[in-house]
Amino acid sequence: MVAASRAEVLTVVAGATSSDDGGEDGPGRLDVPGEIDTEWLTVDGNVREGLLAVAAEQSVGVITSGGAPSSVGLGRLAAARFLASYGAAQRTPLLIARSGGDYTEIMVPARRTSSGEAAARAAIDLAVGTGKPLVAVAAVAPAFVATGTDTREAASEAAAWLREEAAVHGLGVEARIRQGNPVRVIAGEVGPGTLLVMGSPRGPIGPLRLGVTGLAATRVPCSVLLVPRPT
C-alpha cells in the first residue's frame, strides 16, 4: 500500500438477484468519483466466495466487505466464520467497512511485531495520502499480570519507533498509552469516523481463537483495515 496509489477500477460483486438499475442493491446506490471506472459483476452462489474468486484472479489492492458480525457473546461463532472465510485472501488487505469512508483519523496499535509494524507502515501511508491525523494506541497490562512484552516501557518504545517512521514522511503521531485489556482499550479509543488499521489475525481462526485483532475488528463501531502479515 503506497500513499501515491489510487484506485482505477472498482469491481462490485453482488448476488444474481441484485438489481442493476439503481434498485436497493444496484449500482445506483454507489457514489463513485468520476475518475474511477466501476465494474458490476453478479454471481449465482455465495457473494463472499465470488468476491474472493475475483480477488484471486485479478490484481486487487483491497477487498471491501460490509460490517463483520459482532463477536460479543454467542456472536463469536459468526465472527469467527466471517474472518475465517477471508483466510484465503490474507495476502490482500481486507477493509471491513462500517462508514462511508469520510474518516476523521487513522488509528493503529503500537506494537513491535512483524504484523504490527506492517500495519503501522500501512497506517502511515494512509495518513500521508489522506491528510488525516495518525493516532497510535498501546495497551499496558496491569502490573500484576504484565510480562516483558506488555509493559509501559515496551509500549513507549513501540510508540517512539512509530513516531520515527512517520517523521520520515513529515508526519506527526499522537500516542495514547492506556492500561487495561487491549481489546477494551482499542474499543474505548476509536470513534465512528476512525479507520483502525491492524495486522491480519495469526494462525487458525475459531470462536476461541479470535485473538486481539479478531475481537477488536468485530467489536469496534468503526471501519477496520486488516493488513496482511509479511511473508
Secondary structure, 3 states (H helix, E strand, C coil): CCCCCCCCEEEEEEECCCCCCCCCCCHHHCCCCCCCEEEEEEECCCHHHHHHHHHHHCCCCCEEEECCCCCCHHHHHHHHHHHHHCHHHCCCCEEEECCCCCCCEEEEECCCCHHHHHHHHHHHHHHHHHCCCEEEEEEECCCCCCCCCCCHHHHHHHHHHHHHHHHCCCCCEEEEEEECCHHHHHHHHCCCCEEEEEECCCCCCCCCCCHHHHHHHCCCCCEEEEECCCC
